[in-house]
């Protein structure tokens, strides 16, 4: 089987071979090339020591030279070149205490995580596959190299990576590998929040984010996302729902575009239902779950070390996801709500709301979708007419108010907010002349008081 690889990867391999070293592309790029996918990265493994690699190429970066990795640069394009190695003892389920370089490709392959990632290739020898990775690709199986317990003991993140690969490739996890995951999922407590965040996000934005259910069944989410376990255990006995919170949530996740923000917002939109649940003769209720959920979403994402912008946006989507339930608001009422929501959020809100509605019971479903369509109609009108929704687009500024006699204190901010309310009530008010007149009248009223 001949695999296509970039010219610069071929150039690195040939250069190393010409100087008496073995060299191959390795790991995920071989797997993806066999599957007909375009690899994100092209990693190279070689018998050459890091110093020997550096001597052969003009521009290199010591990416992880203590572990044998040098990045060879061609312009802005980099290729990681790693020396064959054998890992020493693992003491923290994260990294080896030491590594030893070896001349054996087989020994290097033995330390890799899954059979489908333990293949190497060059044009002269073809695919080197000591662990039947091709067979597992054909069988659609995720299987550890060697003894699963040893692989997970070496790096516990591999437990989550197994589920992530299953989601990305739509593969099943081999039985012995599953057993080891169940037994060792607790080791994920030793893994940094940043590494867990990366794997969870890759899983969520895959084509099969519902494989988070596999993580739940194998005890993985109990360690890395225990809030999801609570969702999986919370029924929704009311006319609006036909799934428990967890299954409903997974259907919403599947129903939104595969972006980080939308998938995490979908995952967390009902995260507070387990803690807000009440029941009466009419069934289960979850009053205030959006507000409580926004706080929980912020805490969860902060725990996973997400950037502040993502935390803030997901929090806003969780808070607003239930807006528009029940009777359709008037245009004026919607305009005020849109001002608070932020027009920048509305299109993502629509995506979450539609997916949320479609994952509920058929009860009033069409009415809910019609209501959402009406809100979209309102939104288009507001945008087309360039109606003011915030202080930034108000026709007067604080400087204008100072010029008519106001002092630059908290009363100035209160006046600007009052004028914004006037504009939200009546968009035609957003002219400098009208707003200064309204401000003058308000100042006179306050002085009389």
N, C-alpha and C positions, 0 to 999 in steps of 0.2 A: 504494500500500500504506500503510495507516494503522497506526502502531505505538503501543502503549500506553506511556505514561511516567508517572512519579509526578507528583502535582500540583505539588510544589515545583520539580521540574525544568522543568515547563511555565511556572511562575510566573517563574523566572529568565529563561527564553528570552523570554517576553512582555515582561518589564520592559526587557530589553536592546533588544528590537525597538522598543518604544514610545519609546525615547530615540535612535533612529536607527542602532542597531548591528545587524549580522548576528549570529545565534546559532543553534546546533544542538546536539543531543546527538551524540556522536561516538565512534567506535572500537568497543570490545568490547561496549558496551551496545546499539549498533545491530545488530551481528552477532547477539547473543544474542536480541534482541527479534524479529528476522526468523526465527530458528530456533525461536521459541516457548519459549525458556528465560528464566528470571528472572535478569536481570543482577545481579552483586554490587555494581557501582558504576554511577552515571550521570554520566559526564563530559560537560562542555559546552565547546564551542569558540566563540570570538566574535571579531569585529573590534575590539571595545573593548579599550583598553589596561588594564593592571591597576589603575591609579589611577582610571580611569573606572568600572571594575567596582566598586571599593571605595566609590565615591561614591554608588552606586545602592542599596546594601544596608546594613542596619543593623549586622549582625554578620558580619565576615569575618576570615579568618586568612591571613597571608602564608605560604602553604605552600611555594611556590617562586617567589617574585615575580620573582627575577632571570631566571627562565625563562618568566615570563608567567603563572604559576599562582596563583590566589587561591581559597581555599575559602570558599564562602558557607554560612553556618550558619542552620539553622532548628531551634531547640531543640538537640537532640543530633545532629541529622542534618546531614551536610555534603555539599556538591557542589563538586567541583573545576571551576573555570572558567578556561580557558586561552586566552590571546590567540593568534590566528594567528601562526605564526612560521616563519622559515627558519633552519635550523641553520648555523652556521659550520663551519670545518674541524675534522674529528675527528683528534686526534693520538694517542689511546691506546685506540681501539676501545671506548670507554666513554661518552664524553660530548663534546659540541662545545666548542670553545674559547670560543665566544660564540654568542649567538642574536640574530637581528634580527626585530623584529615586522613583519608584513606585513598588507596589507588584503585579500589574496587567499586564499580558502579552498582553492583548487586548489594553490597553492604550499605551504600547510600540509599538505595531504594527501600531497603528493609525498614528504615526509620520513618517512612512517609505514612500519611494517614490512611487513605483508602486505595483500593486496588486501581480504581479508575484514575487516580492521580499519581500512580507509581509506574508510569511508562515514560520511556525516553525515545528520541528519534533523531537520526541524521540521515542524509541522503545515501550514504554508502551502505549502511547496515539496515536501514528501515526502522521499524518499530521494535524496541526492546521491551518485552512484556513478560517479566518473571512471575507475575502473580495473577495472570489471566484477567487483566483489566479490560481487554477487548471483550472477553466473554461476559463480564459483568455489565459492560455497556450494552451488549446485545440482550442480556437478561433483564436490563433496567434495575440493577441492584446496587445499593450502597453497602460496601463490605470493607471491613478493616483489613489492612495488611497484617498478616500474622495473627497474633492473639489480641482481640479487641480490648481486653482489660489493660494490657500493657500500653497500647496506643493511647487510651484515654487517661491512663495514669501519667503518661509523659506530658500530654497537653490536654487539659480538660475541655478547652474550647472546641476540640474535635467533636465532642458530644453535640454541641449546638450546630457545628458545621455539617454533621451528618444529616440533621433535619433540614438545614438550609439547602444542601445539595439535592435532597429528595424533593424539595419544593421547586427549585430551579429546573431540575431535569425531569420531574414527574416520575421519579424512581421510588422503589420500595427499599426500606432498610432491612438488610439480612438479619435473620433471627438471632444469631449469636451476638451480632453487633447491637441489636435491640436489648438483649439481656444485659449486656455490659453497660449500656446507657442507663437502664433502670437502676442498676446496682451502684453506678458511680456518678449519677447526675449531681449529687451533693458536692462533688469536687469543683463544680462551676463557681462555688462561693470564693474560690481562690483566684478567679479570673477577673481582670479589671473591667470596670463598667464600660469603658470605651470599646473594648474588644467585643463585649456582649452586645452593645448597641449596634455595632457594624453588622454582626451576623443576624440579629433580629431584623434590622432594616432590610438587608438583602433578602431575607425570607419573605418579609411583608410585601416588597415591591416585585417579587417573582410572579410568574404566571399562575402559581398555585399557593397563594398565601394561606389557604385553608389547611395546609400542612402544619400550621401552628397547633392544630388538633393532635397531630402526632407527638409534638413536644409536650402537650398536656398529658397524653396517655402514657408517655414514657417518664413522667415526673420531672421534666426539664423546666417547664414554666413554674412549677412549685418553687424552684430556686431563683430563676431569673425574672419572673413576672408573676408573682403569686396572686396579684389582683385578677389575672385572667382565670385562675382556678376558681376563684369566688364567682366569677361571671358564669363559668361552666356549671356551677352548682346552684344557680338561682333561676327558678321557674318564673314565667310571666303569665299568670292565669288571669287574663282579661281579654275583652273582645278585640283589642287592637293587635294581639300577638298570637302566634302559633308555634313559636320556638322559645326555648329558654334563652337567657341573656347571651350566653356564650355562642350558641349556634346562630342566633340573630346577628350578633356582632361579626362573625366570620363571613356571613352572607353580605353584610354591608361593606366589609373590607374588599371582598371580591367585586363588589359593584361600583367601586370608584376607580379612577385612573391610577396607574401605578407610580405615583409620586410619593416621596417620603412624607410630606406634610399630610396629604389626603389619606394615605394608608394608616398613619399613626392616629390621625383624628378619627377615622372610622373605627379603629381598634379601641379607642378610649372614649368614644362618644357616650357610651352607657356604663362606663367603668364604676360609677357611683350607685348604680341600681341596687347592688347587693346591700349597701349600707343605708339606703333611703327607703327600702321596701316596707310597705305596710299592707295589711289585708283587711277586708271587710266583706259584707255579704255580696258586694258587687265584684269582688275579685282583688287582684294585687294592684297596688299603686306605687308610684316612684316619685312622689312630689319633691321638687327641688333637685332632682338628680343632675340636671344640667349645670347648676351652680356648684354643687358639691363635686361634680365630675371635673369641672374646670380646675378646681383646686387640686384634686387628685392627679389630673393629667400633668399639671405643672410639677408636682412632687415626683412623679414617676420619671418624667423626661429629664428633670434635673438630676435624679439619681443615676440615670444612664448617661449623664454628661453630654446632653444635647446642647447645641449652641442656643443662645438666648432668643434669636429670631425665630427658630423653629418652635421653641417652647411657647413663646408668646402667640404665635399664629395657631398652633394646635389648641392651645388653651381657649382662644377666642372661638374657634370652630366648635369645640365641645360645648362652650357656654351657649352658643346661638343655634345649635343643631335642631332644637325643638321649636324654634320660632315658626309661626304660621300654622300651628295646630288649632283646630276648632274653626270658629267663624273668621272669614277672610277680613283683614283690616282694611280701613279706608286708605286712599292714597296719602292723605295727610298723616295718618297714623304710621303708615309704612315709611314715609319720608323721615319721620322722627326716629323710628327704629333703625333705619339705614344709616342715619347720622351717627347713632351710637355704635352700631355694628362696624361701620366703616365700609364704604363702597368697594374698597379693594378686596374685601372678603366675600362679597356677595356671590360671585360665580362659583367659588369653592363651596360655599354654603349650599348652593343649589345642587351640586353634585352629591354632597353628603346627604342632603334632605331627600333627594330622589331615591338614592340607594337605600336609605333608612326606610322609606315608605314601601318600596318594593320587597323589603325583607320582613314586612309585617304581615298580618292576616289580610284577607281580601276585604275585611270590614271597612267601609268608607274609603277604600284605596283610591278609586277614581276621583272622588271629591277632594282628597288630599292632593292628588296630582294636578287637578284643575286649580286648586288654590295656589299651588306652587307656580303654575303657569301664569296666574294672575299677578303674582308678585314679580315675576320676570317681566311682564308687560309694564307694570309700574316702574320697575328699574330702568327699562329701555326709555320710557318717557322722561324720567328724571335726568338720565344721562344725555339724551338727545337735546333736551331743553337747557342743559348745563345748569341745572338748579343747584343752588348752594347747599352744601351739607355739613360744612365745617368752618371753623374760624379762618382758616387759610384762604377760603374763597369768599369771605365776607367782603362787601364793597367798602367797608371802613376798617381802619386799623386803630390800634391804641394811640398812635401818633395823631390821628384825626381827632380823637376824643380829647387828647391833651390840649390841642389847639382851641377847643371850645370851652376850656376851663377845668377839665378834670385832672386830678392829681394822679401820678403814676404809682398807685397803690392797689390793694386788693379790690377796691371798688371799681377800678378800671376793668379788671378781669370779669367781675360780676356784670358790668354793663355790656361787655362784648358778648357774654353768654346770653344775656337778655335779648340782645339784638339778633343773635343767631336763632333764638326761639321764635322771634317775630318772623324771621325769614322762613323757618321751617313751617310755620303756620301759613304763610303766604309768600311764595317765592318771588312775586312781583315787588316785594319790599326791598329786595337786594339792590338798591341804588344808594349812592352816597348821600344824595339829597334827602331821601325818605328816612334813611337810618339816622342821619344827624338830627333830623326833626324829631324822630322818636326818642333819641337820646336826650335831646333838650327837654322834651316833655317829662321824661322819667326823672331827670335831674331836678326839675321844678317840683315834681311830686315829692321827691325825697327831702328837699329843702323845707317844704311846708310841714312835713312830718317832724 
